[in-house]
Amino acid sequence: MQDSQSTLQHLISSLLERDPPRAKSLCVTLLGDAIGPHGGSIWLSDLIELVTPLGINERLLRTSVFRLVAQDWLQSERHGRRSLYRLSENGSELTRQASGRIYDGSPTQWEGDWTLVLLPRFGNSSLSKRSEVRRELIWAGFGAIAPGVFALPRNQASVAQKVLSKLKLSNNALVLSAHELNEGNGLIINSLISQCWDLEGVARQYQDFTDTFAPMLAALNPNIRPSQAFAVRALTIHEWRRIVLHDPQLPVQMLPADWPGHVARELCGELYWAIFDQAEEHLNLLLDKDPIHYQAAKPYVFERFGGRDDTAAAKPAAYNLMKCSR
């Protein structure tokens, strides 16, 4: 047991040294993944205690939450000398939008439908406005197939409209549904994939994820410390979130047969549920002293990554490393 704990702690420490998480991004990850299902609020002192083992000191955290409030990601409440934090309305909406990409992935069925966004010039402020819209649409998964033309291979009109509404440009762009009609005669949209999306870069990130976290899964056992389990959960989801929010999550039909994202997502879900109970125990030990703001986990948390498989969770944690190296 001690050897296994030592191995796991070495893997955690090595990851923190090699790729320390950014404080602002880690706060958003924890509030969405761990705090949200328990009511969504956390005292600053408790947040400090949660992130300190992950390499974030108190001064850096205080600066980060201050900036997240200024950027409308978080909102704070003063209770005497104490501060309570939660996601703002804007932060909650952005987190909801991201959750499907993080925990669900792309739909398995695709009927060949596309969403197009066409952007004309916006007067004298054309360049800055177009750059802002381009950045937001690419973050949402759209690819630029031509100047002022963005496409995503599924029905995502609501996502495009939210982006345009956020930038107050709903009346300055066209959002269209489309279906490819060339049917092999002429340019095929699939041939534009490498031009529109950096799939090679995303594939490398998925492979790096598997190389990093498969050994952690192999090092688990039922007796690991709750604090270790929480660290693994936080670092896993933090890294996973960073990758999938840059992945357009194209339909399976448009991806290579050996796409490393499939193996990485399976690994992430298996690791998430393998340490879930111990990670929740750590949260309970730290936060359950405030039952007003810390509540029992909401049922939706158990639907993540396809739903919890209690029969699989009862088995010893191990992972097929040959499968990971495909």
C-alpha positions in Angstrom: 0.0 0.0 0.0 2.8 2.4 1.0 4.7 1.7 -2.3 1.5 2.4 -4.3 0.9 5.7 -2.4 4.5 6.7 -2.9 4.3 6.0 -6.6 1.1 8.0 -7.0 2.5 10.9 -5.0 5.6 10.9 -7.1 3.5 11.1 -10.3 1.4 13.9 -8.8 4.5 15.9 -7.7 6.2 15.3 -11.1 3.2 16.7 -13.0 3.0 19.7 -10.7 6.6 20.4 -11.2 6.6 19.8 -15.0 3.3 21.6 -15.8 1.9 23.6 -12.8 -1.7 24.7 -13.2 -2.5 28.3 -13.7 -4.4 29.6 -10.7 -7.3 31.3 -12.5 -8.0 28.4 -14.7 -7.7 25.9 -11.8 -10.3 27.9 -9.8 -12.8 27.8 -12.7 -12.1 24.0 -13.1 -12.7 23.3 -9.4 -15.8 25.5 -9.1 -17.3 23.8 -12.1 -16.3 20.2 -11.4 -16.2 19.8 -7.7 -17.9 22.8 -6.0 -20.8 23.2 -8.5 -22.5 19.8 -7.7 -22.4 20.7 -4.0 -24.2 24.0 -4.3 -21.6 26.1 -6.0 -20.3 28.3 -3.1 -17.0 28.1 -1.3 -15.3 30.3 1.3 -12.0 31.8 0.2 -10.3 30.2 3.2 -11.5 26.7 2.1 -10.6 27.4 -1.5 -7.1 28.3 -0.4 -6.9 25.0 1.6 -8.0 23.0 -1.5 -5.5 24.5 -3.9 -2.4 24.9 -1.7 -1.4 21.2 -2.2 -1.7 21.8 -6.0 1.0 24.4 -6.0 -1.1 27.6 -5.6 -0.1 29.8 -2.7 -2.5 32.1 -0.9 -1.3 35.3 -2.3 -1.6 34.0 -5.9 -5.0 32.7 -5.3 -6.3 35.9 -3.8 -5.0 37.8 -6.8 -6.6 35.3 -9.2 -10.1 35.3 -7.6 -10.0 39.2 -7.6 -9.3 39.1 -11.3 -11.9 36.5 -12.0 -14.5 38.7 -10.3 -13.4 41.7 -12.4 -13.7 39.5 -15.5 -17.2 38.5 -14.5 -16.3 34.8 -14.0 -16.9 34.9 -10.3 -19.0 36.8 -7.8 -18.2 37.4 -4.2 -20.2 38.0 -1.0 -18.8 39.6 2.1 -19.8 38.0 5.4 -18.0 40.1 8.0 -14.3 39.4 7.5 -15.0 36.3 5.3 -15.6 36.1 1.5 -17.8 33.6 -0.2 -17.3 32.9 -3.9 -19.3 31.3 -6.6 -19.5 31.4 -10.4 -21.3 34.5 -11.7 -24.2 34.2 -14.0 -21.8 34.6 -17.0 -19.4 32.1 -15.5 -22.2 29.6 -14.9 -23.4 30.0 -18.5 -19.9 29.5 -19.9 -19.4 26.5 -17.6 -22.7 24.9 -18.8 -21.7 25.4 -22.4 -18.3 23.7 -21.7 -19.8 20.8 -19.7 -21.1 18.9 -22.7 -17.7 19.1 -24.4 -15.9 18.0 -21.2 -18.1 15.2 -19.9 -20.1 14.0 -23.0 -18.0 14.6 -26.1 -19.3 14.6 -29.6 -22.6 12.9 -30.5 -22.0 9.4 -32.0 -24.5 10.1 -34.8 -24.1 12.7 -37.5 -26.4 13.3 -40.4 -24.1 15.5 -42.4 -25.5 18.8 -41.2 -23.4 21.9 -40.8 -23.8 25.3 -39.2 -22.3 28.3 -41.1 -21.6 31.8 -39.8 -21.1 34.5 -42.4 -19.5 37.8 -41.3 -19.7 40.9 -43.4 -17.5 44.0 -42.7 -18.4 46.0 -39.7 -17.7 49.5 -40.8 -14.6 51.3 -39.5 -14.2 48.9 -36.6 -14.3 45.9 -39.0 -10.8 44.5 -38.2 -11.2 44.5 -34.4 -14.8 43.2 -34.5 -13.9 40.4 -36.9 -11.0 39.3 -34.8 -13.1 39.2 -31.7 -15.9 37.1 -33.4 -13.3 34.9 -35.0 -11.7 34.1 -31.6 -15.0 33.4 -29.9 -16.3 31.1 -32.8 -13.0 29.2 -32.9 -13.2 28.7 -29.1 -16.7 27.3 -29.7 -15.3 24.8 -32.2 -16.0 26.5 -35.5 -13.4 26.4 -38.2 -12.6 29.2 -40.7 -13.1 27.8 -44.2 -12.8 31.2 -46.0 -12.4 34.8 -45.0 -15.5 35.7 -42.9 -17.0 32.2 -43.3 -17.0 29.8 -40.3 -18.3 26.2 -40.2 -19.0 23.5 -37.6 -20.2 20.0 -38.7 -23.4 19.7 -36.7 -26.4 21.8 -35.7 -24.9 24.4 -33.4 -26.9 27.5 -34.5 -27.7 28.2 -30.8 -24.0 28.3 -29.9 -23.3 30.7 -32.8 -26.2 32.9 -31.9 -25.0 33.1 -28.3 -21.6 34.2 -29.4 -23.1 36.9 -31.7 -25.5 38.0 -28.9 -22.7 38.2 -26.4 -20.7 40.5 -28.8 -23.9 42.5 -29.7 -23.6 41.5 -33.3 -26.7 39.4 -33.8 -27.8 41.8 -36.6 -24.5 41.8 -38.3 -24.0 38.2 -39.3 -25.8 35.3 -41.0 -26.3 32.0 -39.2 -27.2 29.3 -41.7 -27.7 25.5 -41.7 -26.2 23.6 -44.6 -25.7 20.2 -46.1 -22.9 19.2 -48.4 -24.2 18.5 -51.9 -21.0 17.7 -53.9 -21.3 14.0 -53.2 -17.8 13.3 -54.6 -18.0 15.7 -57.5 -15.8 18.7 -56.7 -14.3 20.0 -53.5 -15.2 17.9 -50.5 -15.4 19.6 -47.1 -13.4 16.9 -45.5 -10.4 17.9 -47.5 -10.4 21.3 -45.7 -10.1 19.8 -42.2 -6.4 20.4 -41.9 -6.8 23.9 -43.1 -9.7 24.7 -40.7 -8.7 22.9 -37.5 -5.3 22.0 -36.0 -6.2 18.3 -35.4 -2.5 17.3 -35.3 -1.9 19.6 -32.4 -5.0 18.4 -30.6 -4.0 14.7 -31.3 -0.6 15.4 -29.6 -2.3 16.8 -26.6 -4.6 13.8 -26.3 -1.6 11.4 -26.5 0.3 13.4 -23.9 -2.8 13.2 -21.7 -2.8 9.4 -22.0 0.9 9.2 -21.4 0.6 11.3 -18.2 -2.6 9.9 -16.6 -2.5 6.2 -17.5 0.3 5.6 -15.0 -1.8 7.3 -12.3 -4.7 5.0 -12.9 -2.4 2.0 -12.8 -1.0 3.3 -9.4 -4.4 3.5 -7.7 -5.6 1.3 -5.0 -8.7 1.5 -2.6 -6.4 2.7 0.2 -5.0 5.9 -1.3 -5.4 9.0 0.8 -8.5 11.2 0.1 -6.2 14.2 -0.4 -4.3 12.3 -3.1 -7.6 11.3 -4.8 -8.7 14.9 -4.9 -5.4 16.0 -6.3 -5.7 13.4 -9.1 -9.3 14.4 -9.9 -8.5 18.1 -9.9 -5.4 17.7 -12.1 -7.1 15.2 -14.5 -10.1 17.4 -15.1 -8.0 20.6 -15.3 -5.8 19.1 -18.0 -8.8 17.4 -19.8 -10.8 20.7 -19.8 -7.8 22.5 -21.3 -7.6 20.0 -24.2 -11.3 19.5 -25.0 -12.1 23.2 -25.1 -9.6 23.5 -27.9 -10.9 20.4 -29.7 -13.7 21.1 -32.3 -14.9 17.6 -31.5 -15.6 16.7 -35.1 -18.0 13.8 -35.9 -16.4 10.4 -35.7 -16.9 10.1 -39.5 -14.5 12.9 -40.0 -11.7 11.7 -37.7 -8.9 9.2 -38.3 -9.7 5.6 -37.2 -6.9 5.8 -34.7 -7.9 9.2 -33.2 -6.2 9.4 -29.8 -9.0 11.4 -28.4 -11.2 8.2 -28.1 -8.6 6.4 -25.9 -8.0 9.6 -23.9 -11.7 10.1 -23.1 -12.1 6.5 -22.0 -9.1 6.8 -19.8 -10.4 10.1 -18.3 -13.8 8.7 -17.5 -12.3 5.5 -15.9 -9.8 7.5 -13.8 -12.5 10.0 -12.8 -14.8 7.3 -11.4 -11.9 5.2 -9.9 -11.0 8.0 -7.5 -14.4 9.8 -7.2 -15.5 8.4 -3.8 -12.1 9.2 -2.2 -12.0 12.7 -3.7 -15.5 13.3 -2.5 -14.4 12.2 1.0 -11.7 14.9 0.9 -14.3 17.5 0.0 -16.6 16.4 2.7 -13.9 16.5 5.4 -12.9 20.0 4.4 -16.2 21.6 3.5 -19.0 19.7 5.3 -18.6 21.9 8.3 -20.8 24.5 6.5 -24.0 22.6 5.6 -25.7 25.9 4.5 -23.4 26.4 1.6 -22.0 22.9 1.1 -24.8 20.4 0.1 -25.1 16.8 -0.9 -23.9 16.1 -4.5 -26.5 16.8 -7.1 -27.6 13.8 -9.1 -26.3 15.2 -12.4 -22.7 14.6 -11.3 -23.2 10.9 -11.5 -24.1 11.2 -15.3 -20.7 12.5 -16.2 -18.6 10.5 -18.7 -21.5 8.3 -19.6 -22.6 7.6 -16.1 -21.0 5.9 -13.1 -20.4 2.2 -13.5 -20.4 0.9 -9.9 -19.4 -2.6 -11.0 -16.3 -1.3 -12.8 -15.5 1.0 -9.9 -15.4 -2.0 -7.6 -12.6 -3.6 -9.6 -8.9 -3.0 -8.9 -7.7 0.1 -10.8 -5.6 -0.8 -13.8 -5.4 0.2 -17.3 -4.4 -1.5 -20.5 -1.2 0.4 -21.4 -0.9 -1.2 -24.8 -4.3 0.1 -25.6 -3.1 3.6 -24.5 -0.2 3.5 -26.9 -2.3 2.9 -30.0 
